[in-house]
Every structure is written in structure tokens, then in C-alpha cells.
Amino acid sequence: MDLSEPTARPGASILALGAWTVSLAAIVAVDGTPGWRVARALVVIAIGVGAVWIERRHRRSSGFVALALGSVGIVVGGVLGIRFLAAGSIGVRSIGGLVLVAAGLVLVVAGGHELTRDLGRGRLVAIPSLVLLVAVVVWTTFPAVLATNVPPIDRGSDTPAARGLVAEDVRFSAADGIELAAWYVPSRNGAAVVVRHGAGSTADDQLAQASVLVAHGYGVLITDARGHGESDGRAMDFGWYGDDDVVGAVSFLADRPEVDADRIGVVGFSMGGEEAIGAIAADPRIRAVVAEGATGRTDADQAWFDDVYGARGRFQQALEWIEFTLTDLLTDASRPTPLADAAAAAAPRPILLVVAGGVADEGHAAEHIHDGAPGSVTIWEVPGAGHIEGFATAPDEWESRVVGFLDDVLLSEPRR
């Protein structure tokens, strides 16, 4: 049989492709700038139309297309449908996600059957190859979709008052105009610090560390990242909007009468630490940064994979490039400056990296950032600590090292 001949098999695959196209086009057009929403929807529609044409005209090729699109549908639909329903959000992402899962399952079954039905013993090679293809699609698509589609995250029950802090509820604008929420404890020593939480958390998760800074006289602005807690905007778990958030927070502190605008720093955790490193490169008003658990937010930050893991590292770097390229297509945010480059751009302003001794990759990432600016980046590894557990593991040393670092820069350094 000539595999290039039209196949008269519209059936379930055609219906599934139609459902896949409509639901995914609706999902990608939910938010963003009007032009970007239309562009993304048109891309999805073009892919869907192309897939239908291939399904009708090229039997064997249609199997690969159905398998790839079906895998994307299962991953995207599963992330959105389940995640947003679990968060109590009924809308385009949740309902559209469930439709995508159903369509994806149909396409994966149809594609796998099409590719293997005439192979005989060749299935022994074809089936593992198809499994690998699906694995690559899932591996790269899942984190990109997860990071760019985050349900609302409410603040927890902890409050400044519960820790004996007298804090103001404040709001300010990020550099791009998004309104953000924070708690602010006024400065008593003329210096102030922005505190940034990690992905999937809110300002209340860093109150323990903020309390230590307050005890030493620092003004502390404990922020909710956009889309988290009481802040407006769309959340993004790789922190690509974070530099704008931090710059807005610095502007808030610089306008406070009790704060010397030359004595402002940032303390960030995980995603917040990465945002802090990016922000110090973008904003010369930031005099110092403490970043705990910072590893990377683009494929460029994983350049050390090759040296540490060899061939496996190079393969993982390729997957990371696909993942972050997909991420770039799924968000209006621009791909941020690599952390090592940001550290170099910020030099000689100092950065303290707090690294979990129990997480080997944090150490590798920290060394890579350090290599970008060896004269201004310092690493403190907390033995036995897990990710952003420096304070919980060694509270006295955390206080001594972090406060001492900030004191040396923000209090001892003469004004410009």
C-alpha cells in the first residue's frame, strides 16, 4: 500500500485532533497581551490544521504526529485540569485541561497503534523508541506548563503580629506596573532589605528569617511575588517576572523617609534568590544580595552539567533547552539574564550564596555563579541542610553570617 495515499479514516483521531486544537487554543489565549494571545492561539490552530492534513494524507507520518500531540495534550491537560480543579478554580484552564487529557489519550493510542501495527518483530525496537519519544515530550513539556500556569496561592496562617513584629500592610507597583502586596517593618538603622520567598509559597513563609533582620534594626519589606498571596498579576514559578517585582520593591524602600537609599539589599530564597541575583544586575540601587538555594531559571544556568555529568549532562542540557524554549513561548515574560552573567554585571557589589549541604547540585550551581564574579560572590555551605533550610538547620550561624554580611555592606560602607 502506498503510505502517501489519502486515508479515509477521519474517525476518532480527527475528532480528537479537533478537540485538542480548540481546547489548547482557548487555554493559551486566556491571558497575556492581546497580540501575544492571538499569536499563540493561531500557532495552535495552525498545528491542529496541519495535523489533520497529515492524518488525512500520510498514514505513517500521522502516527508520529498523533503520538507527539497526544503526549502534549496529556501533560498540559493533566497539569492544568487537575491543578486548577484542586485549587477550586473552574474555568478555561481546568475544563479545557480535562478535554485535552481525553483527546491526548485517544491520540496516543491511535498514534502508537498506527506506528506499530505493520512492524512485526520490528516492534521490539519501535515500541521502546516510541516510549522514549513520549518520555522526552513529557520531560520537557511538564515543567514548562507547570511553571507558567500557577493557580492562586493564598497566604498561610503565620503573620508578623504572631511573631511580635509591628508591620504595615502595604502595596506598591512593580517596574512593569503590576500591583504587589507586602508587609513592611520600618527601619531603625537607616538600612532596609527586600525579602523574597520561593515558588509555591508566600510572604509568610519567610517571617522567621525576616524577624532576625528586624531584630538587628533593618527595615524589612516582606513581599508576595506576583500571583502569590495578596499580589496581583500572573504567577510564574521560574521567577521570570521577579526582577521587575524586586525593582519595584526597591523603589518603595528608597522613597521611605527613614531609609537611606544607598543602603538597600535583597534577601531571597530559592526562586526569590534567583530573582535577587537578576535584580542586582538590573538595579544599581541594590547594594548587596543574599541568595539561598539559588540554582537556575534558564538552560544557560545549567552550563555546569557538562563538566559534572559528562555525556548525561549534555543530554540533559539539550532537554533543558527544549523546556525553557517552550517556557518562553508560554509566557509574556522575557527569558532572564543567566545568574552567572548577572553576578558579573553586578560586580563589585557583593552576593552571598547560601547553599544546602545536603543538595549537591546547589553546590555545583553556586560554583558556576561564583565563577561569573569570583571577586564579589561568596559561598556559605550549610552542612546537612536541605533546600532553603539554612536557618532551620543552623539558626545562630545563619544570623551571624547573613546579618554580618549585610552589616559589612549596608552599614559600614560609606555613602556614595
N, C-alpha and C positions, 0 to 999 in steps of 0.2 A: 504493500500500500504506500502510496506517495504521501509522506507526512506533511507536505506543504499544501495539500488539498484542503479546502474548507471542510470542517467537521460540522455536521448538522446535529450538534449536541448542546443546545443552549442550556436546558435543564437547570439543575441545582447550582452549577458553577456560575452561570450567567446571573442568576438571581442573587447568589452570594456576592458576586463582584459588584452588583448594583447596590446592595445593602452596605457593603464595605465602603464604597465611594461616597454615598450620601452621608453615612454616619461620620466618617472621618473628615469629610469636608466641613460638616457642621461643627465638629469639635475644634478643628484648627482655626475656624473663623469666630470662635467665641469671644476672644479679646485681642488686644493689641491695637496698633494704629490702623485706621480704616484701610489704607493702601496695603499694608502687610497682611491683614486678614483676608482681603480679596485675593492677593497673590498666592497665599498658602492654599486657599480653597481651590483656586484654578489649577495649581500644581497637582493636587489630589485628584481633581476631576480628570485632568489630562492622563494621569497614571491609570485611573479606572477605565477610561475610554480605550486607552492603549491595551490594557489587559483584556478587555472584551474583544478587541480586534484580534489579538493573538489567540485567544480562546477559540475564536471562530475560524481562524485561518491556519494556525500551525499547532498541530496536536501536541507534539513532544515539547516544544517550547512553552506551551501553555501550562504544562506540568510544573516547570521551574517557576514560572510567574505566580501560579496559584499557591505553590508552597511558600514562596517568599512573602507574598502579600498576606497569606493566611497567618503566617508566623507573626508578622507585624500586627495584624488585627487582634490576635490572641493576647499579645503582650500589651499593646496600647489599650485595648478594651478591658483587659483584666485589671491593669493598673487604675484606669480611670473609673470604670464601673464599680469595682469593689471598694476602692479607696474613698471615692466620693459618697457612695451609699453608706459606708461605715461611718463617715463623718456627718451623716444626716443631710447631705446635700442632694436634692432631687432636681436634676436639670439636664442640660445637653450632655455634659461630660459623663454623668452616671448612666443615663438611659442610652445615650449613643455608645457608651463603652460596652454595655451588655449586648447591644446589637452587633458591635464589632467582634466580640468574642464568638457569638454564634456564627457569623459569616466567616470568621477566621477558621473555625473548626471545620466547616464544610470545605473550605478551600484547601486546607492542609490535607484532609483525607482524599479529596479529589486529585490534588496535585501529586501526592505520594503514589496513589493508585496508577495514575497516568504514566508516571516515570518508571514504574517497576513492573507493570503487568506483562510486558513482552520480553523481559530480560532473561528469564530462566535462571541459570546459575550466576548470571551477572548481578543478580540481586545481592549476592554476598558482598559485592563491592559497592553497589549503588545505594543500598539502604544505609550503611554506615556513613557514606558521603552525604546523603540527604539529612541524616541526623546531625552531622557536623554543620551543614548549611543552616539548619534551623537553630542550632546552638549559637552560631555566630550572630544571627539576626536577633535572637533573644538577648544575648550577652551585651550587644551594643545598643539595642533599642530600649530595653527595660530601664536602665538608669537615666537615659536622656528624657524619656517620658515622665519618669518618676520625679526628676528634678524640676521639670518645667510645668508640672501640673500638681500643685500642692493645695489640698483643702485648707480652709481657715483653721488656724491653730490658736486656741484660746489660752490666755494666761492661766497659770496654775494658782494654787491657793496661797502661796507664800507672798508676803507683802513687806515693804520696808518697815511699816509700823510694827509688824510682828518681830522684827529684829532690832527694834529700838531706834530706827532711823526716822528723822523728820524730813520727809521728802515731798516735793511738789509734783503733782501730775501736770506734765507739760506736753505741748505739741509744737512741732517745728517742721519746716519743709526740707526735703532732700534737695540735692543740687538740681534734680530734674523736675521739682515741683510737687512730688508726692508727699502727702502729709503723714508724718510719723509721730508715734507716741513714745513717751519715756517717763521715768521717774528721775527727778533731779534733786540732789542734796547739795546745797551751796558750799562753795569753797571757803576754808578758813585760813589757807596758807597762800592764796593767790594763784595756785595751780589747779588744773582740772583735767579729768580723764573721761573719755567716752568708753563705755563698757558694752561690748557686743557679744551676744550669745551665738550658739551654733545652730545648725539646721535642725528643724523639727522641735525647737524649743522657743522660749520667750524670755523677756527680761527677768522674770522672777527666778529663772534657773541660775543666774549669776549673782544673786543677792549676797551669798556668803562671801565671795571674793570682793564684791563692792563694799561690804561692811568693813573689811580690813582697810581698804583705801580711805574710806570716810574716817576711820579711827585715827588716821595719820594726817588729817586735815585737808585732804583733797576734795575738791568738788567732783561729784560723780554723776554723769548722765548715763543712766542705765536704759538702753534703748530696746524697743521692739523693732526688729527688722521689718521691712515692708511685707504685708501679707501675714504677719505674725502678731499675735496679741491684739493690741488696740490700734495698730498702724494700718493705714490704707495701702492700696496697691496690691500687686500680684507677687506672691512668694516665689522664690527660686532657690532651690536647695544647693546649687553650686555657688551662690553668692555673687552672681554677675552684676546685680544691681547695687551691691553693697558699698562700692566705692562712693557712689552718689549719696547713699544714706549717711556714711561717715562724714563726708564733706559737709553735708547739711548740719550734722550734729556739732561739728567743729565751729561752724558759723554761729550756732546757738550759744555755745560756750564763749566764743570771742566777744559776743555782744553783752555778756553778763558783766555788770559793773565790778563785781568782786573778783573777777578772773583776769589775770594778766594774759593777754592774747599770745604772748611769746612763751607761755608755759602750759601748753596743751598737749596731752598724749592720748593714746588709744590702747586699751587692753581688750583683746579679742580671744575667743575660744572656738577652736575648730573652724567652721565656716567664717565666724567672726574674726578669727585671727588672720585668715587669708584676706578678708576684706580690709583689715587694718594695714596689712603689708601693701596691698594695692593702693590704699588711700594715701599712705605716707609718700608714695611716689607722685601722686597727683596733687597733693596739697602741701605746700611748703610751711603752712602754719603748724603742722603736726611735728612736734619736736622729738618724740620717741614713741616706740611701739613695743608692746609685749604681746606676742602671739603664741598661744598654747594650742598644740595639736594641729598646727597648720601643715597640710601635706600638698594639696594641689587642687586647682579648679579648672585646668585645661590640660590637654595632652602634652603641651610644652613643659608642664611641671613634672612630667614623668620621664624626662630625658635621662635620668639616672638608671632606669630599668635596664638598659643595655649593659652598663658596667656591672650591675649587681647580679642580674639574672641571665645574661648571655642571650642565646637564641630564644629562650622562652620570653625574655624581656622584650626582645624586638617584636615578637609576635603580639605580645600584649600591648606594646606601643601602637601597633597598627590597629588593634581593636579600639584603643583609646581614641585614636584619631577619628575613626568612624563614629564613635559615641559622641564626641564633642562636636563633630561636624553636624550630626543630627540635632544635637542640642542647640547649635547656632541657628538652625532652620526653625526650631520650635519656639524660640523666644525673640522678643524685640531687643533684648539686651545685647550689647556688643561683647565679643569674646574679650576677656580682660587681659591685662598685661601679665605675662608669666611672673611668678613670685621672685625668682632669682633676678630677673630683669628689673622688677620693681625695687628690690633691695638695692641694686646697683644705682638706679636712678635717684634713690633717696639718700645715698651716702653723701656726706659723712654722718647724717642723722642716724642714731643707733636703733637697733632692733634686737630684742631679747626673745629667743625662741625657747619655749618650754616644751620639752619632749618627754613622752611617756616611755619609760624604760622597758615596759612590757610590750611595746609595739615597735617591732624592728623597723618597719617601713617609715615610721615617723622620724627615726634617726637618719635614715637614708635621705628622706626629703629635706630634713633640716640641713644636712651637709651640702646638698645641692643648692639650697638658698644661700647658705653661708659662702659658698664658692662664688656667688654673684657679687658679694661685697664683703670679703674676709676682714676688712679693717673696721667694719661697723656692725657686723652681725655676731652676736654671742649666743652660744647654745648652752642651756642647762638641762641635763637629762635627769629625770626624777626616777630613781631606781624602783623597779617593781610597780610603777604606776600604770594604770590603763589610760585610755584616751580621755583627755581633759580631766584627769583625776589627780593632778599635781597638788592642789590644795587639800583634797580629801586624804591623800597619802602622806604628805609632809607639810602640814599647815604652818608650822613655825618657820621652816626653811623657805616655803613659798612666800610668806610675809617678808622675811628678811631679804630674799633675793629680788622679789618684784618691787617692793617698796624702796629698797636700797637703789635699784636701777633707776627708778623714777625720780627719787630724790637727787641722785647724782646729775641727772639731766635737767629736770624741770625746776629744781630749787637751787642747785649750786651753780649752774651755768649762767654767766652774766647775760643780761638782756642785750639783744642786737642793737 
